[in-house]
Each structure stands twice: as structure tokens, then as C-alpha cells.
Amino acid sequence: MRVLVVEDHRELAATVAEGLRREGMAVDLAWDGAGALERTSVNRYEVVVLDRDLPGVHGDEVCRALVAERYPARVLMLTAAATIEDRVDGLSTGADDYLPKPFAFAELVARIRALGRRAQPAVPPVLVHGDLRLDPNSRVATRGGRRLDLSPKEFAVLELLLGAAGRAVPAEELLERAWDEAADPFTHTVKVTISRLRRKLGDPPLVETVPQAGYRI
């Protein structure tokens, strides 16, 4: 899942991003409303975590702009104001969910995952193909009952392939959804990750290369 965190408190933003990356998410950062609109204009995110009280372009205006252009991401609004009126105002801008500060990190992760599921076609909570089983919430993948020792990117790629339910997923889509904006699109990152994933999955092979189309389970 690819997430944009928009937060003007840079230390908090960095801490949140680090934690979400440990949860296997690809995370980009913006520190004001203009930066958020710039990043959403060139990148596709499943979830935007949006601080409401941003300098320059206010968080409400960012949210309204995303809704007006029908940007596909779900928006989780964050704010230090926690009154009912504030929550109603935030949701009225088009936000999908609202979380007052301070918040428990585990709740933030749970809400992001829930919104991420809504941003994509519905998939089962646990992904299964033959003797391969992947649980996104517990971050556990097994094959034949054996736990797989996967890196965060290998896990993310496997989750995307299983979620595609047999559809060939282009390398460009894998790069866009499993890596952040620091990834170099001209490298062989996806190919190398697929190669490592195949070795760890073992035999019989599960990941197929579809010429001119990408990869599929």
C-alpha cells in the first residue's frame, strides 16, 4: 500500500512514516498543502493521511481539491481539535475518516489499512492460493505451513500479486504501489525482488512472468 503523510510537524511526520514503513507500507511525505497537491498530481496513493491545520494551503482545501478532481485515494484527516463540530467540519470536506491528536499508533495503522481496503476492489482479509497463505494484518505469509522469511518489499509484492487474483500486474504498477517516490523507475528493483521472492516461495513455482504484461500468481 502506498501512503502520503501530510504533516507540518516534521519530527512527527518522520516518526509516523518510519512506523508505517515498518508495517510494510510505501510512504511519501509532504509538509504543507502545496506539497501535498504536488505529490498527488504525479503519484497514485491508496491513502492520504492529512493534517488539517497546515500552513499555506489549509488541509480542508487540500481535501476539497482531491474530492473535486476525483482523486482515488481515501483521506484520513488528523487534527489537534477534537470537538464534535471539528469532526463534522472535517468530514464535510470529503474526508473518509477522522482521527484526533494525540492518537495511538496502532489505531492509526488500523484505520489506514481499513481505508486502503476501501480504496481497492474488495479482497479477502486473508489471501490464499493453494498452499500459499498471506495475512496482511499479522504480516505473516506461509507456504505448506512453513513461515516465509520475506522482506517488507517482497511481502508487499506478494500481497499485490495475490490480491490481483490471477491478473497480470505490470512491473510499473508494482513499483508505483509498493515503493515510495525515492525509488528509481529505471532500475531493475522489481525484477530483483521478484527473483528473490521466487526463491523463497520454492517449488513448484508460483510467480509467472507474462510477456509484455507483467507478473501473476
N, C-alpha and C positions, 0 to 999 in steps of 0.2 A: 504494500500500500504506500502511495506517495502522499505526503502531507506537507502543507505550507503552514508554518508557525509565524504569525504576525504579532510582534510584541516589542514595544519600545524600550522596555527594561531589558537591556542586553544580557545581563547576568542570568535573569530568569529565563529568557529565551534560549540561551545556550544550555542551561540545565535541563529544560524541557526537551530540547532537541536531542541531547545526549541520551536521556532516558528513553525517548521514543525509538531512537536508533538501536538501543539495546533490546527493544521489543521487536526488532526486525523491520521497522518502517524506514522508508527513504524520506529524509526530512530536509526541506529548504527553509531558510529564514528570511524574513523581511522585518525592518524595524520601524516602518511608518506606512501610512496608507498608500502613498505614491509607489513605494517599493512593492507593496502587495499587488497593486494593479499591474505593475510592470511584469512581475513574475507570472501572474495568472494569464497575461496576454501571450506568453510564449511557452508555458508549461501546462500540463494537464495534471491536476491533483484530484484525489478522491475526497480529501477533507481539507478545509481551511480552518485552522484554529486562530480566531481573530479577536485580538484585544479591542474592546470597544472604544477606550479612551486613548486614541492615537493622536500624535501631533500632526499638524498639516491636514491631510485628508482624514476626517473622522472615521472610526470604524463603521458607524452607521452608513456613511456614504459609500464606503467600500462594499459593504453588504448589498446595498441597493443597486450599485453598479453591476455586481456579479449576477444578481437576480435579473436585472434588466436585459443583460446580454445572454441570459440563459446558460450561464457557465455551469458545467455539470457537477462541480464539487458540492458537497454538503458543508455547511458553515456552522462551526461551534463557536459561539460568542463568549468571550471572557470579560469580566469586569469586576472592579472592587465594589461597585454599588450592588447591593443585594436586596433592595426592596422589591415588592411585587410590581410596582409601577415600572421600575427599571427593567425588570424581566419582560414585562408585557411590551415595553417600548422596543427592547432589543429584538424580540421575536417578531414584532410588527414590521421590521425592516426586511424580513425574509430569512432570518437565521433559522437553522433547523433545530438547534439546541442551545442551551444557555447554562453556563457554569460560573458561579460567583467565586471570586478570590477571597481568602486563600482556599485552595482545593487540595484534595488528596490525589497524589499522582496516580494511584491505582484507579480512581474514579475517572480521571482524565483519559487514561488508556482505554477503559471500558467504553466510555462514550465515543471516543474516536473510532474504535472497532465497530461499534453499533452503527455509526454514521457511514463508515466505509462499506458495510454490508448493504446499506440502503443505496449507496452510490453506484452499485454494480447489480447486474442481474442476480436474482436470488440463487444462492448456493447453499448446500447443506452445511451445518455447523462443523461437521467432521467430514473430510474429503476421503473417499475410499475408491481404490481401483485395484481389483484382485486382492493380493495380499499386502498391498501398499495402503497405509493409513496415515493421514495427516490431520492433526488437531491444531488449528491456528491459535486458539485461545491459550492452550497449555504449551504451545511451541514445541510439540513433540511429533516426530514422524517415525513410523516403524515400517519394516517390511518383513513379513513372515514372523512377526512377533519380536524381531530384533530392532532395537532402537538405532536410528541412523544419526551419526555424528555430523550434522550439517552446519555449515557456516550460515550467518544471517542471510547472505545473498543467495546461497544455494536453497535455503528454506523458502525464501520469497519466490524464487523462480519455480520451484516445485509446486508451491501453492497456486501460482498463476496458471501453470500448465494443467494442474488437476481441476482448477476452477473453470477452465475453458471447455471441459467435458468433451474432449476429442477434437476440438477446433485447433487448427494450426495457428500458433501465436508467433507473429513476426518478431525477429530479434529487436527491431526498433521499438515495438510495444513493450517487450521485456525490459529494455534499457530505460524506457520512459517511466515505467511503473515500479521498478524495483531499485533503481538508482536515483540519486539526487542530481542537482544541476552541476555538481563538480565532476560528474562522470564525462569522460571524453568519448563522444559518439563515434570517433574514428578508430578506436582501439578494438581489440578482439576480446573485450571483457566478457560479453555474453557467451561467446564461443568457448572461452576457457572455463567459465562457470558451468556451462552445460557438460563439458568434458569431465570435470571433477564430479559433478552430480551423477553422471552415468556410472562412474567407477564406484561411487558409494552405494548406489542402488543395487549394483551387482547384476547377476544373471537370473532369468532371461532378461534381456534389455527391455526397458520400458519407454525411454525417450527416443522418439523417431525424428529424424531430420526430413522435412518435406521441402524438396527443391523449390526455390522461388517463393516459398510461403512461410517458412519458419520451423518451429518445433511443436510436437504434440506428444501427449501420452497415448 
